């Protein structure tokens, strides 16, 4: 089972690709580790930028044969609330056809990591430091699915 786990920071989707085969978890190299949602300018509208982001992410899912995407859910209000661009990114990903998208709350991630703690951090898994949250999200989701 392969999953693309996403952490949305500002106007960027930071992600990593993980798989679970016969109890062995693996990370996969990917041509990109982040996709920005660019701001509209004189030549492009906001709608066109969201569509462009969605096309890039959908192509990535197609190229790497990803059927599952898990997004770290962001609070809707409070100190760490997500901004408008982040919610546009979340929606664009959710509307990609042929891909199952699930949101996973911080609480659910922490609970799952209590049951199956990480034995290696993102750098030990060959990822960049900024992919840490996406890695934790994907790891927690894969272990949750495996436990079902």
Phi, psi and omega per residue, in radians:
X1 nan 2.270 -3.107
X2 -2.022 2.452 -3.129
X3 -2.417 2.513 2.978
X4 -1.831 2.019 -3.134
X5 -1.766 2.401 -2.983
X6 -2.163 2.367 2.978
X7 -2.117 2.163 -3.104
X8 -1.698 2.122 3.117
X9 -2.171 1.982 -3.124
X10 1.078 -2.066 -3.138
X11 -1.939 0.533 3.117
X12 -2.261 2.523 2.982
X13 -1.762 2.005 3.091
X14 -1.744 2.331 -3.037
X15 -2.607 2.907 2.989
X16 -2.542 2.778 -3.136
X17 -1.961 2.208 -3.130
X18 -2.202 2.702 3.022
X19 -2.455 2.760 3.113
X20 -2.261 2.009 3.125
X21 -2.294 2.089 3.134
X22 0.900 0.730 3.105
X23 1.403 -0.005 -3.130
X24 -1.823 2.113 3.139
X25 -1.619 2.386 -3.123
X26 -2.352 2.603 2.962
X27 -1.761 2.704 -3.099
X28 -2.138 2.439 3.042
X29 -1.145 2.547 -3.118
X30 -2.479 2.540 -3.099
X31 -1.162 -0.367 3.116
X32 -2.380 2.620 3.067
X33 -2.116 -0.077 3.087
X34 -2.671 2.556 3.073
X35 -2.282 2.098 3.121
X36 -1.512 2.621 2.955
X37 -1.684 1.854 -3.053
X38 -1.300 2.641 3.113
X39 -1.314 2.601 3.096
X40 -1.183 2.571 3.084
X41 -2.312 -2.836 -3.087
X42 -1.173 -0.510 -3.103
X43 -1.569 -0.445 -3.074
X44 -2.246 2.594 3.105
X45 -1.605 2.968 3.091
X46 -1.066 -0.712 3.132
X47 -1.082 -0.739 3.126
X48 -1.119 -0.656 3.129
X49 -1.167 -0.695 3.111
X50 -1.157 -0.746 3.093
X51 -1.086 -0.705 3.121
X52 -1.108 -0.780 3.086
X53 -1.010 -0.827 -3.109
X54 -1.077 -0.718 3.126
X55 -1.112 -0.733 3.133
X56 -1.113 -0.789 -3.121
X57 -1.182 -0.706 3.127
X58 -1.110 -0.700 3.118
X59 -1.133 -0.688 3.088
X60 -1.060 -0.794 3.119
X61 -1.088 -0.705 3.121
X62 -1.154 -0.823 -3.090
X63 -1.111 -0.646 -3.098
X64 -1.740 0.189 3.078
X65 0.928 0.904 -3.138
X66 -1.697 2.187 3.098
X67 -1.883 -0.282 -3.116
X68 -2.166 2.328 3.055
X69 -2.225 2.322 3.066
X70 -2.109 2.269 -3.109
X71 -1.964 2.277 3.043
X72 -1.196 2.059 -3.100
X73 -1.219 2.455 3.124
X74 -1.920 2.569 3.126
X75 -1.087 2.553 -3.142
X76 -1.538 -0.305 3.081
X77 -2.615 2.882 -3.126
X78 1.817 -3.011 -3.041
X79 -1.060 -0.670 -3.080
X80 -1.823 0.431 -3.108
X81 -1.099 2.563 3.127
X82 -1.364 2.690 3.112
X83 -1.585 3.090 -3.088
X84 -1.071 -0.726 -3.126
X85 -1.082 -0.686 3.127
X86 -1.090 -0.707 3.134
X87 -1.238 -0.526 3.046
X88 -1.153 -0.741 3.109
X89 -1.054 -0.824 -3.128
X90 -1.021 -0.791 -3.134
X91 -1.152 -0.757 -3.136
X92 -1.037 -0.703 3.129
X93 -1.201 -0.740 -3.116
X94 -1.099 -0.469 -3.081
X95 -1.596 0.100 3.084
X96 -1.290 2.189 -3.120
X97 -1.361 2.575 3.117
X98 1.478 0.067 -3.136
X99 -2.225 2.266 3.057
X100 -1.487 2.173 -3.112
X101 -2.034 2.336 3.133
X102 -2.316 2.442 3.035
X103 -1.664 2.476 3.123
X104 -2.235 2.156 -3.091
X105 -1.301 2.752 3.091
X106 -1.019 -0.670 3.131
X107 -1.095 -0.796 3.136
X108 -1.118 -0.648 3.114
X109 -1.129 -0.826 -3.135
X110 -1.088 -0.731 3.120
X111 -1.093 -0.764 3.141
X112 -1.153 -0.667 3.133
X113 -1.219 -0.386 3.026
X114 -1.192 -0.704 -3.123
X115 -1.303 -0.689 3.126
X116 -2.304 1.511 -3.091
X117 -1.182 2.671 3.073
X118 -1.188 2.302 3.089
X119 -1.645 -0.209 -3.131
X120 -2.537 2.561 3.093
X121 -1.523 3.131 -3.064
X122 -1.082 -0.651 3.133
X123 -1.168 -0.680 3.090
X124 -1.136 -0.408 3.112
X125 -1.577 0.074 3.101
X126 1.530 0.309 -3.125
X127 -1.870 2.995 3.084
X128 -1.487 2.784 -3.125
X129 -1.025 -0.686 -3.101
X130 -1.205 -0.171 3.112
X131 -1.607 0.030 -3.066
X132 -0.939 -0.867 -3.112
X133 -1.138 -0.698 3.099
X134 -1.135 -0.707 3.115
X135 -1.073 -0.824 3.121
X136 -1.073 -0.711 3.135
X137 -1.101 -0.842 3.132
X138 -1.112 -0.731 3.116
X139 -1.065 -0.818 3.139
X140 -1.114 -0.737 -3.118
X141 -1.139 -0.796 3.130
X142 -1.060 -0.707 3.122
X143 -1.222 -0.591 3.078
X144 -1.126 -0.806 -3.140
X145 -1.139 -0.707 3.131
X146 -1.109 -0.615 -3.110
X147 -1.286 -0.300 -3.096
X148 -1.130 nan nan
